Amino acid sequence: MPKTVIKKKPAKKNIKIVKSKTAKKTKPLKISDTKDKKANIVKTPKKTPVTKLSTKELKFYKEKLIQIKDQTLDEYKKISEYRSETSRDELSRSSSGYGMHLADAAAENFEREFSLNLASTEAQIIANVDDALKRIETKEFGVCQSCFKPIPKIRLNALPYVKLCIKCKEKHENSENL
């Protein structure tokens, strides 16, 4: 009886069967048909969430997100300008020859940290808005990225750049607190 040799190629998902001339014709084996489960793990792609919002609603949220992005960019620029002004003032005071009072130095450090935290928050909002705009283009906007259920419109009206529904956000926050 002629032997059939199986060769595995890691780059492809199918296994080719090399047959001798006397062997019967058979279909190529799929990876999931083989017995070696550890070597052939097949990952199924995640479900792609599809929005149930109308084109008109998507346009409304897109305009709202662009408005939020513009406002946030303006605030970010103001914070950056304020930081640069205060750093110039600090430089001029430190070079004046007079020592700075300890309370003044502490207040300036607090203001600097506060403005850095505000700038970081504003940058995160801008990133979230950009991500939401991409989800509008791919028709995934308004769908929870965790459970793939629609996000309530009340939540989208309050924060149109959210990725998770309320239940999934609570689960996420609770898991972070542990």
N, C-alpha and C positions, 0 to 999 in steps of 0.2 A: 504494500500500500504506500503510495507516495506521501511524503510529508509536506505539510504546509507551514511556511515560516512567516511569522508575524514581525514586522519591523515597526517600531514606534518612532514618530517624528514629533518632538516637543512643540514645534511652532504651529503645527496644524492640529485641528480638533479630531480629525478622522485618522484611523489607523489603516494603513494599506496592507493588503494581504498579497504576498508574493506566492504564486502557485506554480506548481510544476505543470508540464504539458498535459499530464493525464488527470489532473484534479478537475473537479466540477467547478463551474463558475458560481461564485457566491458574491453577495453584496459586501462592501467594506463594512467593518465593524465600527460602531460608534464608541466613543470613549466610555459612555455610560453602560455599554454592553459588556465591557471587560470586567474581569474578576478582581483586578488589582485596584481597589477603591482608593487607597492612599496616594498612589501615583497619578490617578486620573480624577481629580476633584473637579467637578463641573459646577461653576458658579452661574446661577441664573441672574440676569440683570434685574435690578430693582424696578418696581413699577414706576413708570414715568407719570407723575401727577399731571392731570389735565384740568385746566380751570373750567368752572361752570359759569363764569361771568360772561356777560354779553360784550360785544365789541365796544358798545357805547360806554359800559361800565369800565372796561379796561382803559379806554381813552380818558375817562374822568380821573381814574387813579393815576394814570401816567402824568396828566397835567398837575395833579396834586403833588405827586412825588417830585416833579421838576421844580415846583414852587418851593417845596420844603428844602430841596437841595440848594436852590439859589439863596434862600434865607440863611441856611446853615453855613454856606460858603461866605456870605457877608459877615456873619458873626465870627467865623474862624479868622477872617482877615482882620477884623477889629481887634480880636484877642492877640493876634500876632503883632499888629502895630503897637498895641499897648505894651506888650512884652519888650519890644525893641526900644520903645521910649523909656521904660523904666530901667532897662539895662544901661542905656546911655546916661540916665540920671545917676545911677549907682556908680558908674565909672567916673563921672565928673566929681561926685562927692568923695570918692575914695582917693582921688588924686589931688584934692584940695588941701590936704595936710591935716585936716581936723579928723579926729577919730569919730566913728559913728557910735551913737548910744546903743547899748545892747537891746533895748526895747524896740528902737527903730529898725535895727538889723533883723530882729525876730519878725516884726510886722512885714518887712519887705520879703523875707523868706516865705512867710505864709502866703502873701499875695502872689509870689512867683509860683509856688506849688499849686495854688488854687487856679491860676490862669493856665498852667500846664495841664491840670486835670480837665478843665473846661475844653481846652484845645483837643485833648485826647478824645473826649466825649463827642465833640463836634466831628472829628475825623471818623469816628466809628459810625455816627449817623450817616455821614456822606457815603461810607462804604456800604452800609445797609441799603440806602436808597439806590445806589448803583446796582446792587444785587437784585433789588426788587424790579428795577427797570429792565434788567436782563430777563427776569422771570416773566414779565409782561410780554416781551418779544418772543419767548419760547412757549407761551401759553400755559405757564405753570404758576402764574400769580393767583393768590387767593386760596391756595391749597397748602395745607400743613405739610412741611417737609419731613415730618416724622410719621404721622398716621395716614397721610394722603386724603384726609377728609377736608371739606371746604372750611375755610376760616370764616367765622361770622362777620357779616358786613359791618356790624357795630364796632368790632375790633379793628377792621380794616379802615374804617372812617377815623378812628382815634389814632392809630399808628399804621399807616398804609405800607410801611416797609417791614412788617413783622413776617417771620418765617414759620412760626408755630402757632397752633391754636392754643387756647387758654389751658386746656388739660395737659397738653404735652409740655407747655412752658412751665407749668407747676411741677410736673414730674422732673423736668430738667433742672429746675432750681433746687428741688428737694434732694436730688442726687448730688448736686454740687455742695450742698450744706453738710452732707454726711462725712 
